[in-house]
Amino acid sequence: MADIEGLHHVTAIAGEPQTNINFYTGVLGLRLVKLTVNFDDPTTYHLYYGDGQGHPGTIMTFFPWPGAFKGRIGTGQLTVTSFAVPEKSLPYWRERLRKRAVEFDEATSDFGGELLFLRDPDGLQLELVSTSNANPDRVWERGPVPTEHAVRGFHHVTLSENGYERTASLLTQTLGFKQIAKEGNRFRYAAGNNGPSAIVDLVCAPEGRPGRAAVGTVHHVAWRTATDNEQVQWRDTLTKLDYDVTPIIDRQYFHSIYFREPGGVLFEIATDPPGFATDETVEHLGTSLKLPPWLEEDRPELERLLPRVELPRIRGGQADDAA
């Protein structure tokens, strides 16, 4: 069986959907690649952002719950989502964030890379990591950020654990990751050939306060598998290891299984196909509300209940540069 190929997507919980759209498209310059609903709670949007085609490894998704209470970032969670930007792009991003009154801190990672640490409007922790490994094919060319500085998918994610050993064992002995670095209480692992969107950091924080899932926290992290057959094998393997794995679930744009890793983070293994251009063309991704076939009969009621949102506009071949 093939190893996990890297990150597929990260899903977090937001507050107001319009505020979320404005930040991730207008400030970070990602593309809204799908406007749909939470299939398990259809009166809630599910917003997907990514590169121009919504490639796995670039996808940040949100369940926006207006008026919900704030969560607490802590152990047993994915605590920082880090995006890759090209080398020498951080001066551009400093200026861009300042103009939009987004607070940030300049830092150097434990492994030597330069980065900017910031929070989205709901307090979700993010990083922009300068790297020579940013994939030039994972960019939204018609977004508001110039292509030479644009976000190019994920760089890595950080998991905070009270004890990291059993999670590390799952990553290396089952999922096929390799430890590539260690600094203090931070351990870095990579899938595949250590390429873009394939890195996860484990932070061992035995005295850390447990996180509480709600607005401003990550709900789950999804890892990539190439085919449906491989996903079936992953489910069989994890079940034999006594993980409580869900049945395979049709998420319309990929198929998913879910389980909690030993430290408490909700893991998903998602297939690369079929992708986001199944119910609208690549050119028109994210331009209208899409529902799965089993919810189409409820469209009038769902459109009545869902908050109205203004979607990003494309003018002159380029997205509006507005926060």
Secondary structure, 3 states (H helix, E strand, C coil): CCCCCCEEEEEEEECCHHHHHHHHHHHCCCEEEEEEEECCEEEEEEEEEECCCCCCCCEEEEEECCCCCECECCECEEEEEEEEEECCCHHHHHHHHHHCCCCEEEEECCCCCEEEEEECCCCCEEEEEEECCCCCCCCCCCCCCCHHHCCCCEEEEEEEECCCHHHHHHHHHHCCCEEEEEECCEEEEECCCCCCCCEEEEEECCCCCECECCECCEEEEEEEECCHHHHHHHHHHHHHCCCCCCCCEECCCCEEEEEECCCCCEEEEEECCCCCCCCCCHHHCCCCECCCHHHHHHHHHHHHHCCCCCCCCEECCEECCCC
